[in-house]
């Protein structure tokens, strides 16, 4: 393998990793925004009992919201 081939291969793999990580960051920030909106609604209407589910991998991750509400005894 030539030096240039190695560099090109390395660059391609690095770019792929960066693209994948940037998508994860975007997804996490969207999950956080949705969780915050749900939390605001819960607080606004002062719900006493709330039923939430543990999300699947393809759904919005609300695990942080669940933990936050459990700490608040909701």
Secondary structure in CASP SS format (residue, H / E / C, confidence):
PFRMAT SS
TARGET T0000
AUTHOR 0000-0000-0000
METHOD secondary structure of the structure
MODEL  1
X C 1.00
X C 1.00
X H 1.00
X H 1.00
X H 1.00
X H 1.00
X H 1.00
X H 1.00
X H 1.00
X H 1.00
X H 1.00
X H 1.00
X H 1.00
X H 1.00
X H 1.00
X H 1.00
X H 1.00
X H 1.00
X H 1.00
X H 1.00
X H 1.00
X H 1.00
X H 1.00
X H 1.00
X H 1.00
X H 1.00
X H 1.00
X H 1.00
X H 1.00
X H 1.00
X H 1.00
X H 1.00
X H 1.00
X H 1.00
X H 1.00
X H 1.00
X H 1.00
X H 1.00
X H 1.00
X H 1.00
X H 1.00
X H 1.00
X H 1.00
X H 1.00
X H 1.00
X C 1.00
X C 1.00
X C 1.00
X C 1.00
X C 1.00
X C 1.00
X C 1.00
X C 1.00
X C 1.00
X C 1.00
X C 1.00
X C 1.00
X C 1.00
X C 1.00
X C 1.00
X C 1.00
X C 1.00
X H 1.00
X H 1.00
X H 1.00
X H 1.00
X H 1.00
X H 1.00
X H 1.00
X H 1.00
X H 1.00
X C 1.00
X C 1.00
X C 1.00
END
